[in-house]
Amino acid sequence: MQIHRKVGAVLAGAALVMSGACSQDLNVTNPNNPDIARVLATPADVQNLAVSSVHSWYQAATMIDPWVMLNVTGDLMTMNYGNFGARFNNLEPRIPYNNSSTSGDEEVVANPWNDQYSTIGAANAVLKSLAKGTTLPGGTDKYKALALFSQAGALMEISLVFDQGFPVDEAADASTVKLVPYTDMAKFTKGKIDALISFTSGQSFTYDQASEFPASIQPEGNDYSTNAVGTGMDSHTLNRIANTWGAQLLAYTPRTAAEAAKVDWASVLNYAKKGIGHDGGAPIDFAMVGDYNNWWSDLVSYFDLPSWMMVDLHLIHQMAPNVPTSYTGQPASPRSAYDGVWAPQAPMDARLGIDTTDVNSYVAGTDDKTDFVYAAQVQGPAARGIYMQSPYYHVRYISVSWQSNNPQVGPAPYNLAAESDLLEAEAIVRTGGDLQHAADLVNYTRVGRGNLTPLTATSSTATFLQAITYELEVECNATDGYGFFALRGMDQLQNGTARHLPLPAQELQTDGLPVYTFGGVGKPDMDVTGIQAPVSTPVEFNMDKFQQGPWRALNLPDGSSMLLPSPRSFKHSRPTLGRF
């Protein structure tokens, strides 16, 4: 099947923003399709676009889609409201994901697909301009690194979430772009991460925390309840983050345990030991500073919002084995009886605590080891499935969630040092390396925060792998949303759970391809051979459609502003209503 699509302006170096730094004669009648040459008329415009590409990546990476759905269907979190694909993808037994352009769950795939390709377009525009010799006033290398960072981050999400994708970069030819499977997308993305690592190696630039890159580099295990802002981003830290991303990409690409066994774990180890964990230097967490205006993490905002999201008892049971794996209802008697059925009992993970009053009065940080709390109350209508309810909540980052009186203000974690350490430990175990060092890497959080039995060099491979997966679920909850990927690589998803998501129905229909989906007991959870079009189908790739409104102004430090095209760039109100 030959697919003909109009060549998109973005692939050629399109405008994703309009900057006040442009010349005064800029006259764009349609902001969704501005004149490229004039929108990127000056080096300052290209520089501003590099800055905004990071914003585009981050807001897409921390939006509620697809992370609520993936974490719910992966049994890490639970919710039976119909928002964000939670209700129907939480049904037991599992049913297929409803990949329809008219479905209420369409946003689960459409939002990350559109937003991250919009980010890729922005990064490609910068890199294409620089390839032509543009010199940027603030330092060309410094802003090229931002574009490489955004490009790699967006491609990684496409690779990990979807079954296939378009491997486009600044050098792509629209007439030869092909849909490729996730394995090839991962290889393509690895090249971009390697390019970022190589480019930032040995560099010595820094970014202004207020106006260019609001990163908050925190010491490992930071108490986020204080909202204390850490140090800003520099080239060395960017290099360490890129190395952790390399480890994540390789470790999380497998859709099954059989695929995980074939990963180049030596490369995972090489990346991770240079990442943000203990072996890459002083262990650090990568967070972004929310300002409730231009920068925020909706992932953190909702995952630590007790009136919406609960922690699945499948996970709580691992933390406190006395708690059943599925909720069956609240006793009619007073709370004492309720607690007798559902409250955690020793032995249990120290990161799990009990709120003796009301979760709304819980103050995060009263015990810096308590990340999860039992609150003796559930959310959502029981008629939709009692098993979707839970009296447990994640509260480690409640100070920046919608639950806070000052929501989305302050550092919200994205990549933790612990995640880099855990992936390094897995790579050591799978390559037959120093098992005591692997145990030490896991024990930093397993023992240091969970107060659990330490791993040792004599622990079995199965014990190591299960402990690592558990730590990725518990310690990294509500950060980058990647716990689902760790579970699928260990074959620990419920029967019928989709292993990855299909391309959005609207994208398929635009391309003239058949609409397909994944999931459902007895249905394909990842293999659609013979259903979808061949992945080698050549296309003329049009990225114009990824530049959607509503547009939103981002104020820049020089007094100018730029319009951001991400459909999710608007700021929404506190979610006290709107559940369905």
Backbone torsions as a table, in degrees:
resi	resn	phi	psi	omega
1	MET	NA	124.9	176.7
2	GLN	-97.6	128.3	-179.6
3	ILE	-109.8	124.1	178.5
4	HIS	-105.2	122.0	177.5
5	ARG	-134.7	144.9	-179.9
6	LYS	-64.0	134.3	179.2
7	VAL	-61.2	129.8	-176.8
8	GLY	-85.5	148.0	179.6
9	ALA	-66.7	-33.1	-176.7
10	VAL	-63.1	-41.8	-179.2
11	LEU	-60.3	-30.6	-179.8
12	ALA	-85.6	-4.0	-179.5
13	GLY	116.0	51.1	-169.6
14	ALA	-76.8	165.8	176.5
15	ALA	-89.1	126.2	173.2
16	LEU	-108.3	-14.3	-178.9
17	VAL	-137.5	160.2	169.4
18	MET	-120.5	125.6	-173.5
19	SER	-110.3	143.6	174.5
20	GLY	-65.4	-13.3	178.8
21	ALA	-79.1	-7.8	179.2
22	CYS	-69.9	167.0	179.6
23	SER	-63.5	153.7	-173.3
24	GLN	-68.6	-16.5	-178.1
25	ASP	-88.4	9.6	177.8
26	LEU	-64.0	121.2	-178.3
27	ASN	-133.8	95.5	-177.1
28	VAL	-108.1	115.5	-177.5
29	THR	-82.6	-26.6	179.2
30	ASN	-124.1	98.6	-175.4
31	PRO	-64.6	-16.0	177.6
32	ASN	-84.2	-7.1	177.7
33	ASN	-149.5	62.2	-175.2
34	PRO	-73.3	165.4	176.7
35	ASP	-70.5	116.6	-171.8
36	ILE	-60.9	-47.5	-174.4
37	ALA	-61.4	-34.1	-177.7
38	ARG	-84.3	-33.4	-179.9
39	VAL	-68.7	-37.0	174.2
40	LEU	-103.8	52.7	-172.0
41	ALA	-78.0	-26.5	-174.5
42	THR	-129.4	160.9	174.3
43	PRO	-57.6	-33.4	178.1
44	ALA	-63.0	-34.0	177.0
45	ASP	-64.5	-43.0	179.4
46	VAL	-64.8	-41.2	178.5
47	GLN	-61.5	-45.1	178.7
48	ASN	-63.7	-35.3	178.3
49	LEU	-66.2	-37.2	176.4
50	ALA	-61.6	-42.3	178.2
51	VAL	-63.2	-46.1	-176.2
52	SER	-71.1	-21.9	177.9
53	SER	-64.1	-34.3	177.0
54	VAL	-66.5	-42.3	176.1
55	HIS	-58.7	-45.4	-179.4
56	SER	-61.1	-44.9	178.8
57	TRP	-61.4	-48.6	-173.1
58	TYR	-65.5	-44.5	-178.9
59	GLN	-65.4	-34.7	176.0
60	ALA	-70.9	-39.9	-176.2
61	ALA	-70.3	-23.5	-176.8
62	THR	-116.1	17.1	173.6
63	MET	-75.7	166.2	-176.1
64	ILE	-69.7	-22.8	176.6
65	ASP	-100.8	133.4	2.7
66	PRO	-95.8	14.3	-164.7
67	TRP	-70.2	-35.1	176.3
68	VAL	-62.3	-48.9	-178.4
69	MET	-61.2	-46.7	-176.7
70	LEU	-65.7	-39.3	-179.3
71	ASN	-75.3	-27.6	175.6
72	VAL	-74.3	-47.4	-178.5
73	THR	-71.6	-19.1	175.5
74	GLY	-87.8	2.0	177.9
75	ASP	63.1	31.4	169.2
76	LEU	-92.7	-44.6	176.6
77	MET	-118.8	171.9	177.2
78	THR	-149.4	150.1	179.5
79	MET	-167.2	140.8	176.7
80	ASN	-117.0	12.9	167.4
81	TYR	-70.9	156.0	-176.2
82	GLY	-81.8	-3.6	-177.9
83	ASN	-71.3	149.8	167.8
84	PHE	60.8	24.9	178.4
85	GLY	75.4	14.8	-172.6
86	ALA	-75.7	-45.5	-169.1
87	ARG	-66.5	-56.0	-172.0
88	PHE	-75.6	-23.9	176.7
89	ASN	-88.8	5.9	175.7
90	ASN	-109.2	-0.8	-179.0
91	LEU	-66.7	146.2	174.6
92	GLU	-124.7	126.7	-2.2
93	PRO	-67.4	157.4	-177.6
94	ARG	-62.2	143.0	174.5
95	ILE	-115.1	164.4	179.9
96	PRO	-63.4	146.7	172.2
97	TYR	-63.8	133.6	-177.1
98	ASN	-82.7	89.7	-178.6
99	ASN	-89.1	79.5	-179.9
100	SER	-132.6	140.3	179.9
101	SER	-68.5	-13.5	178.6
102	THR	-104.5	1.0	-178.7
103	SER	-78.8	147.2	174.2
104	GLY	-66.4	-19.6	179.5
105	ASP	-92.1	6.2	-178.3
106	GLU	-59.0	-32.2	-176.6
107	GLU	-59.9	-25.6	-176.5
108	VAL	-57.0	-40.2	179.0
109	VAL	-100.8	-33.7	-175.8
110	ALA	-66.9	-40.6	-176.1
111	ASN	-66.4	-53.2	179.1
112	PRO	-65.0	-36.0	179.6
113	TRP	-62.6	-52.4	-178.2
114	ASN	-66.9	-43.9	-175.0
115	ASP	-68.6	-41.7	-177.9
116	GLN	-75.2	-31.9	173.4
117	TYR	-71.1	-28.4	172.0
118	SER	-63.5	-42.0	176.6
119	THR	-61.8	-44.6	179.2
120	ILE	-59.7	-40.2	178.1
121	GLY	-61.7	-41.3	179.0
122	ALA	-64.1	-47.4	-179.7
123	ALA	-63.1	-42.2	179.5
124	ASN	-62.3	-37.7	179.5
125	ALA	-62.2	-42.1	178.4
126	VAL	-63.9	-49.4	-175.9
127	LEU	-65.7	-34.8	177.9
128	LYS	-67.3	-41.0	178.4
129	SER	-64.4	-41.6	-179.5
130	LEU	-67.8	-33.1	178.4
131	ALA	-64.6	-22.9	178.6
132	LYS	-87.2	1.2	175.1
133	GLY	102.7	8.1	178.7
134	THR	-63.2	132.2	176.3
135	THR	-107.2	129.1	-174.2
136	LEU	-96.0	140.2	-173.6
137	PRO	-63.4	-31.0	-178.1
138	GLY	-89.2	1.0	-177.2
139	GLY	116.7	108.0	-173.0
140	THR	-60.3	-46.9	-177.5
141	ASP	-62.1	-39.3	-178.3
142	LYS	-58.6	-41.9	-176.9
143	TYR	-87.9	-25.3	172.0
144	LYS	-63.2	-38.5	178.0
145	ALA	-60.8	-37.3	177.8
146	LEU	-63.2	-43.3	179.5
147	ALA	-64.8	-41.4	177.3
148	LEU	-62.8	-40.1	179.0
149	PHE	-62.1	-49.3	-178.5
150	SER	-65.1	-42.3	179.6
151	GLN	-60.4	-48.3	-178.4
152	ALA	-65.2	-42.8	-179.2
153	GLY	-63.7	-41.4	179.9
154	ALA	-68.4	-42.6	178.6
155	LEU	-63.8	-34.8	179.8
156	MET	-64.8	-41.5	178.9
157	GLU	-64.3	-42.3	177.0
158	ILE	-59.0	-43.5	-177.0
159	SER	-65.0	-40.0	-174.7
160	LEU	-82.4	-30.2	-173.8
161	VAL	-89.7	-41.8	-170.4
162	PHE	-101.8	159.2	-179.6
163	ASP	-77.7	-17.5	179.9
164	GLN	-160.8	172.3	-179.4
165	GLY	-170.0	178.0	177.1
166	PHE	-100.4	115.6	179.8
167	PRO	-82.4	81.6	-176.1
168	VAL	-108.5	139.9	172.6
169	ASP	-139.0	-169.3	-174.9
170	GLU	-67.1	-17.2	-178.7
171	ALA	-102.2	2.8	-174.4
172	ALA	-66.0	143.6	176.1
173	ASP	-102.3	117.9	-175.3
174	ALA	-58.5	-26.6	-176.9
175	SER	-79.9	-10.2	-176.8
176	THR	-122.0	1.4	-179.8
177	VAL	-65.1	137.2	-179.8
178	LYS	-127.1	149.2	167.3
179	LEU	-69.7	133.1	178.9
180	VAL	-129.4	154.7	180.0
181	PRO	-69.3	166.2	-175.2
182	TYR	-58.6	-29.9	178.8
183	THR	-64.6	-40.6	178.0
184	ASP	-74.6	-33.8	175.1
185	MET	-61.7	-39.2	179.5
186	ALA	-65.3	-40.4	177.9
187	LYS	-63.3	-42.5	178.5
188	PHE	-62.9	-44.1	-179.9
189	THR	-65.5	-39.3	177.5
190	LYS	-56.7	-39.8	177.6
191	GLY	-61.4	-36.1	-180.0
192	LYS	-73.8	-36.8	175.9
193	ILE	-66.3	-41.7	177.8
194	ASP	-61.9	-37.8	178.7
195	ALA	-64.7	-39.8	177.6
196	LEU	-65.1	-43.2	178.6
197	ILE	-61.6	-47.5	-178.8
198	SER	-63.3	-40.6	-175.6
199	PHE	-70.5	-35.4	-177.3
200	THR	-88.1	-9.6	-179.9
201	SER	-65.4	125.5	178.0
202	GLY	79.9	-0.9	179.3
203	GLN	-79.9	166.1	-175.9
204	SER	-143.3	39.4	178.8
205	PHE	-100.1	159.6	178.4
206	THR	-127.6	162.9	179.6
207	TYR	-118.7	141.8	176.3
208	ASP	-69.2	124.6	-174.2
209	GLN	-68.1	-30.4	-176.0
210	ALA	-83.4	-33.3	-169.7
211	SER	-118.5	-18.3	-174.4
212	GLU	-115.1	-46.8	-173.6
213	PHE	-150.5	95.6	-174.2
214	PRO	-78.4	46.7	177.9
215	ALA	-72.8	147.9	173.5
216	SER	-124.5	105.2	-179.1
217	ILE	-89.6	109.5	-171.1
218	GLN	-103.1	148.2	169.1
219	PRO	-61.7	147.5	179.2
220	GLU	-54.0	138.2	177.3
221	GLY	75.0	19.9	179.8
222	ASN	-55.1	143.0	174.9
223	ASP	-83.5	96.8	-173.1
224	TYR	-69.8	-10.4	-179.0
225	SER	-68.0	-19.0	-179.6
226	THR	-81.7	-14.2	-176.9
227	ASN	59.1	23.1	178.4
228	ALA	-71.0	132.2	-178.1
229	VAL	-88.0	131.0	179.1
230	GLY	-85.1	-164.6	-179.2
231	THR	-74.5	165.3	-178.0
232	GLY	-84.5	-177.1	-177.0
233	MET	-88.3	142.2	171.9
234	ASP	-138.7	175.7	-174.0
235	SER	-64.5	-37.0	179.9
236	HIS	-64.5	-44.2	179.1
237	THR	-67.2	-38.7	176.8
238	LEU	-59.4	-39.1	178.7
239	ASN	-64.9	-42.2	179.3
240	ARG	-65.8	-40.8	177.5
241	ILE	-62.3	-42.8	179.7
242	ALA	-61.0	-37.9	177.3
243	ASN	-65.4	-40.7	175.3
244	THR	-63.2	-39.3	176.4
245	TRP	-60.9	-38.7	178.0
246	GLY	-60.8	-42.7	177.7
247	ALA	-64.6	-42.5	178.6
248	GLN	-61.0	-47.5	-177.1
249	LEU	-56.5	-50.8	-177.2
250	LEU	-68.3	-41.7	-176.6
251	ALA	-71.9	-30.8	-174.2
252	TYR	-99.5	-7.8	178.7
253	THR	-64.1	-38.0	-177.9
254	PRO	-57.2	137.4	177.3
255	ARG	-95.5	-11.4	-179.4
256	THR	-142.0	165.5	176.7
257	ALA	-64.9	-33.7	178.3
258	ALA	-63.5	-40.2	177.0
259	GLU	-68.8	-38.1	179.9
260	ALA	-61.3	-34.7	-179.5
261	ALA	-66.2	-19.4	-177.1
262	LYS	-99.0	1.7	180.0
263	VAL	-64.4	147.9	173.8
264	ASP	-77.3	82.2	-175.1
265	TRP	-69.6	-22.1	174.9
266	ALA	-64.4	-37.3	176.8
267	SER	-70.6	-37.8	175.7
268	VAL	-58.2	-44.2	180.0
269	LEU	-62.9	-42.2	-179.4
270	ASN	-62.7	-40.7	177.0
271	TYR	-67.0	-52.6	-170.3
272	ALA	-63.3	-37.3	-177.4
273	LYS	-71.9	-8.7	174.1
274	LYS	-107.2	7.5	-174.8
275	GLY	-87.6	-150.7	-173.0
276	ILE	-90.7	3.6	178.0
277	GLY	-83.1	-166.2	-172.3
278	HIS	-64.1	-33.9	-175.9
279	ASP	-82.8	-12.0	178.9
280	GLY	-90.9	-0.2	-175.6
281	GLY	134.5	-160.3	174.8
282	ALA	-59.9	124.5	-176.6
283	PRO	-63.2	133.7	-175.7
284	ILE	-136.6	151.1	170.9
285	ASP	-101.3	141.7	176.9
286	PHE	-100.3	109.9	178.1
287	ALA	-121.5	163.5	173.6
288	MET	-120.0	142.7	-176.1
289	VAL	-87.2	113.1	177.6
290	GLY	-78.5	146.2	178.6
291	ASP	-127.3	8.7	179.2
292	TYR	60.7	21.7	-177.6
293	ASN	-138.8	-68.2	179.7
294	ASN	-103.9	-26.9	-174.4
295	TRP	-127.0	130.0	176.7
296	TRP	-166.8	161.1	174.7
297	SER	-116.6	108.4	176.3
298	ASP	-72.4	-24.0	176.7
299	LEU	-60.3	-52.9	177.6
300	VAL	-64.4	-40.6	-175.9
301	SER	-58.8	-37.6	-177.8
302	TYR	-92.4	-35.8	-178.4
303	PHE	-65.0	-28.4	177.7
304	ASP	-107.4	35.2	178.0
305	LEU	-114.6	95.3	-173.2
306	PRO	-59.4	-25.4	-180.0
307	SER	-75.4	-5.7	178.7
308	TRP	-122.1	-58.0	-170.4
309	MET	-103.8	138.7	175.7
310	MET	-121.1	163.4	176.2
311	VAL	-92.1	130.1	-177.0
312	ASP	-65.5	141.1	179.8
313	LEU	-68.4	-17.2	172.9
314	HIS	-59.3	-38.2	178.8
315	LEU	-80.1	-42.7	-178.6
316	ILE	-61.3	-37.4	178.8
317	HIS	-58.2	-34.5	177.2
318	GLN	-71.1	-30.2	-179.4
319	MET	-80.4	-34.5	178.7
320	ALA	-139.4	95.7	-172.6
321	PRO	-58.8	-17.0	178.4
322	ASN	-72.4	-19.7	-179.3
323	VAL	-81.3	129.1	179.0
324	PRO	-61.4	162.3	-178.0
325	THR	-81.3	-10.7	-179.2
326	SER	-143.4	138.5	-178.9
327	TYR	-77.6	137.0	-178.4
328	THR	-122.3	2.1	175.4
329	GLY	126.1	159.6	-177.7
330	GLN	-91.7	131.6	176.0
331	PRO	-60.9	152.5	-179.6
332	ALA	-76.1	-17.5	-177.4
333	SER	-79.0	174.6	-178.2
334	PRO	-59.6	174.3	-173.6
335	ARG	-57.3	-32.3	-178.7
336	SER	-56.8	-40.1	177.5
337	ALA	-71.5	-38.3	178.0
338	TYR	-59.8	-45.5	-179.9
339	ASP	-63.1	-35.6	-178.7
340	GLY	-63.2	-25.1	179.2
341	VAL	-90.5	-41.7	-166.4
342	TRP	-116.0	-14.2	-178.3
343	ALA	-71.7	148.3	178.7
344	PRO	-71.3	148.7	176.5
345	GLN	-130.8	152.8	177.2
346	ALA	-66.4	146.0	1.6
347	PRO	-78.9	143.3	-179.2
348	MET	-154.5	161.2	178.4
349	ASP	-66.2	132.8	-177.7
350	ALA	-67.3	-13.3	177.5
351	ARG	-79.4	-1.8	178.7
352	LEU	-108.2	125.9	-177.9
353	GLY	-128.5	-178.8	-178.8
354	ILE	-123.0	127.9	173.9
355	ASP	-94.0	116.4	-173.7
356	THR	-84.6	-4.7	-178.9
357	THR	-119.1	-85.8	-174.9
358	ASP	-150.7	136.1	-176.2
359	VAL	-60.6	-26.8	179.4
360	ASN	-67.9	-20.1	179.4
361	SER	-98.7	0.6	-178.5
362	TYR	-67.3	131.8	179.2
363	VAL	-108.9	109.6	-179.8
364	ALA	-60.9	138.1	176.7
365	GLY	102.0	-6.7	175.9
366	THR	-64.4	-27.8	170.7
367	ASP	-137.0	110.0	-171.9
368	ASP	-71.4	-2.0	174.7
369	LYS	-98.9	-5.7	-178.7
370	THR	-92.6	106.2	179.9
371	ASP	-102.4	-27.9	-178.5
372	PHE	-119.7	146.3	-177.5
373	VAL	-136.4	137.1	171.3
374	TYR	-88.1	125.5	-173.6
375	ALA	-123.6	3.1	176.2
376	ALA	57.4	33.0	174.0
377	GLN	-151.6	150.9	-178.1
378	VAL	-123.3	168.3	-179.3
379	GLN	-124.9	154.3	172.7
380	GLY	88.1	155.7	-178.0
381	PRO	-69.0	126.1	-179.4
382	ALA	-63.2	-27.5	-177.4
383	ALA	-61.8	-20.7	179.8
384	ARG	-83.9	-5.7	179.7
385	GLY	134.5	103.9	179.6
386	ILE	-59.7	-33.6	-178.5
387	TYR	-63.5	-15.2	176.3
388	MET	-84.2	-6.5	-178.8
389	GLN	-93.7	164.7	179.1
390	SER	-164.0	142.1	176.0
391	PRO	-91.9	21.1	-178.6
392	TYR	-119.0	146.8	-176.2
393	TYR	-139.1	152.9	173.6
394	HIS	-93.6	129.7	-173.0
395	VAL	-132.8	7.3	-175.2
396	ARG	-59.0	-35.0	-177.3
397	TYR	-114.8	28.6	-175.9
398	ILE	-63.0	-22.4	-178.2
399	SER	-69.3	-17.4	176.7
400	VAL	-115.3	7.0	-179.4
401	SER	-87.6	177.7	176.5
402	TRP	-63.6	-18.5	-180.0
403	GLN	-70.0	-23.8	-175.9
404	SER	-73.1	155.6	172.7
405	ASN	-72.5	-15.9	179.0
406	ASN	-129.9	67.1	-169.4
407	PRO	-69.0	149.9	172.0
408	GLN	60.5	27.3	176.7
409	VAL	-120.6	122.8	-179.2
410	GLY	112.2	177.7	-175.6
411	PRO	-66.8	129.1	172.8
412	ALA	-115.6	121.0	-174.1
413	PRO	-68.9	144.4	175.3
414	TYR	-119.9	-59.0	175.3
415	ASN	-116.7	125.7	179.4
416	LEU	-97.1	149.3	173.0
417	ALA	-55.8	-36.1	-178.7
418	ALA	-58.9	-39.2	-178.4
419	GLU	-65.8	-41.0	177.7
420	SER	-63.7	-42.9	178.1
421	ASP	-61.4	-42.9	-177.1
422	LEU	-66.9	-39.0	177.1
423	LEU	-68.9	-35.7	175.3
424	GLU	-64.0	-42.7	179.1
425	ALA	-61.2	-42.5	178.4
426	GLU	-62.4	-41.2	179.6
427	ALA	-64.3	-38.8	177.8
428	ILE	-62.8	-46.4	-179.6
429	VAL	-61.7	-44.5	-175.7
430	ARG	-74.9	-16.8	178.2
431	THR	-105.2	4.5	177.7
432	GLY	71.3	36.4	-178.2
433	GLY	-88.4	-154.6	-176.7
434	ASP	-72.4	100.6	-174.2
435	LEU	-69.5	-28.3	177.1
436	GLN	-67.7	-37.5	176.7
437	HIS	-66.8	-39.7	176.5
438	ALA	-59.9	-43.0	178.8
439	ALA	-62.2	-41.7	179.5
440	ASP	-60.9	-41.6	-179.1
441	LEU	-63.7	-39.3	178.3
442	VAL	-72.9	-38.6	-174.6
443	ASN	-69.6	-17.8	176.8
444	TYR	-52.3	-41.5	178.8
445	THR	-103.7	-37.7	-178.5
446	ARG	-57.4	-44.1	179.9
447	VAL	-97.7	-46.0	-175.1
448	GLY	-62.1	-33.6	178.9
449	ARG	-115.8	-31.4	-178.0
450	GLY	-91.5	-15.8	-179.2
451	ASN	55.0	37.7	179.3
452	LEU	-96.1	171.2	179.8
453	THR	-61.6	127.7	-177.1
454	PRO	-65.8	145.9	166.4
455	LEU	-76.9	153.5	176.8
456	THR	-133.7	174.7	179.2
457	ALA	-63.7	-18.8	-179.8
458	THR	-91.4	-2.3	177.5
459	SER	-63.3	144.1	-178.6
460	SER	-71.7	161.9	177.3
461	THR	-59.4	-42.8	179.8
462	ALA	-62.6	-40.1	178.6
463	THR	-64.2	-43.1	178.0
464	PHE	-59.4	-51.6	-174.4
465	LEU	-64.1	-38.9	178.8
466	GLN	-68.6	-39.5	179.2
467	ALA	-65.2	-38.5	178.8
468	ILE	-66.0	-45.8	179.2
469	THR	-61.7	-41.7	178.1
470	TYR	-60.7	-45.2	179.7
471	GLU	-64.3	-37.9	177.3
472	LEU	-63.2	-35.3	177.6
473	GLU	-70.8	-45.7	-171.9
474	VAL	-83.7	-55.7	-172.9
475	GLU	-69.9	-33.8	-174.6
476	CYS	-100.0	11.4	179.0
477	ASN	-59.5	139.3	175.0
478	ALA	65.8	31.3	175.2
479	THR	-111.9	-89.1	179.0
480	ASP	-96.9	-3.1	177.9
481	GLY	80.9	8.6	-169.8
482	TYR	-84.2	2.6	179.7
483	GLY	-56.3	-34.0	178.4
484	PHE	-58.4	-40.0	-177.9
485	PHE	-67.2	-35.8	177.7
486	ALA	-64.9	-39.2	-178.7
487	LEU	-69.5	-41.2	-177.7
488	ARG	-67.0	-31.8	178.5
489	GLY	-73.0	-8.6	176.0
490	MET	-111.9	9.1	-177.5
491	ASP	55.7	41.0	-178.1
492	GLN	-110.6	26.6	173.9
493	LEU	-96.9	151.2	176.4
494	GLN	-57.4	150.8	174.9
495	ASN	-57.3	130.5	178.8
496	GLY	91.8	-2.2	179.0
497	THR	-77.2	130.5	178.3
498	ALA	-60.5	133.4	-179.8
499	ARG	-83.3	-21.0	173.3
500	HIS	-158.3	174.3	-173.6
501	LEU	-105.7	151.1	178.6
502	PRO	-80.2	164.1	170.9
503	LEU	-61.7	146.4	-179.4
504	PRO	-57.1	144.4	-179.2
505	ALA	-56.7	-39.7	-179.3
506	GLN	-63.2	-39.2	176.4
507	GLU	-62.9	-45.9	-179.2
508	LEU	-64.0	-42.4	-179.6
509	GLN	-66.7	-38.3	176.8
510	THR	-62.6	-36.7	-178.9
511	ASP	-83.2	-5.6	-177.8
512	GLY	76.0	25.6	-179.7
513	LEU	-103.8	152.7	177.6
514	PRO	-67.4	142.5	176.8
515	VAL	-77.3	135.7	-179.2
516	TYR	-138.3	172.4	178.4
517	THR	-153.9	-177.1	179.6
518	PHE	-136.0	162.7	172.4
519	GLY	95.1	167.7	-178.0
520	GLY	102.4	132.3	179.5
521	VAL	-59.5	128.5	-178.6
522	GLY	83.3	1.4	179.9
523	LYS	-111.8	163.9	177.6
524	PRO	-63.9	130.7	177.0
525	ASP	-97.6	-11.1	177.1
526	MET	-157.8	-16.7	-174.1
527	ASP	-107.7	117.8	179.4
528	VAL	-122.1	32.3	179.0
529	THR	-54.0	128.5	-179.4
530	GLY	88.3	-7.1	179.2
531	ILE	-103.4	-52.8	-179.4
532	GLN	-83.9	165.4	177.6
533	ALA	-66.5	153.2	177.7
534	PRO	-55.1	137.3	-177.3
535	VAL	-69.3	-12.2	179.2
536	SER	-86.8	3.5	-179.6
537	THR	-58.6	121.4	178.2
538	PRO	-74.6	145.0	179.4
539	VAL	-136.3	155.3	164.3
540	GLU	-94.6	111.2	-166.9
541	PHE	-87.5	118.4	-178.9
542	ASN	-106.8	112.5	178.9
543	MET	-96.2	2.8	178.6
544	ASP	-55.0	-39.1	-174.4
545	LYS	-68.5	-14.0	178.5
546	PHE	-81.3	-10.0	179.7
547	GLN	-93.6	79.5	-175.7
548	GLN	-107.2	159.6	173.9
549	GLY	-87.4	-175.1	-3.4
550	PRO	-74.8	145.6	178.9
551	TRP	-83.5	150.8	-176.9
552	ARG	-139.7	135.4	-176.5
553	ALA	-76.7	135.5	172.5
554	LEU	-114.9	118.1	-178.6
555	ASN	-75.4	136.9	-178.8
556	LEU	-108.0	158.5	-174.0
557	PRO	-65.0	-21.2	-178.5
558	ASP	-87.9	8.0	179.7
559	GLY	93.5	-8.5	177.6
560	SER	-86.7	176.8	177.0
561	SER	-143.6	158.1	176.9
562	MET	-131.1	152.2	179.0
563	LEU	-95.6	128.7	-179.9
564	LEU	-100.6	129.9	-171.4
565	PRO	-90.6	-3.7	-176.2
566	SER	-58.2	131.8	178.3
567	PRO	-58.4	-22.9	-178.7
568	ARG	-104.0	20.7	-178.6
569	SER	-78.3	-13.5	179.8
570	PHE	-73.6	154.1	179.9
571	LYS	-96.1	124.9	179.8
572	HIS	-101.4	165.4	-174.9
573	SER	-81.2	167.3	178.8
574	ARG	-54.7	130.4	-171.2
575	PRO	-81.7	63.6	176.6
576	THR	-82.9	-21.4	179.1
577	LEU	-128.5	178.1	173.7
578	GLY	95.4	3.8	176.0
579	ARG	-77.8	145.7	178.1
580	PHE	-142.7	NA	NA
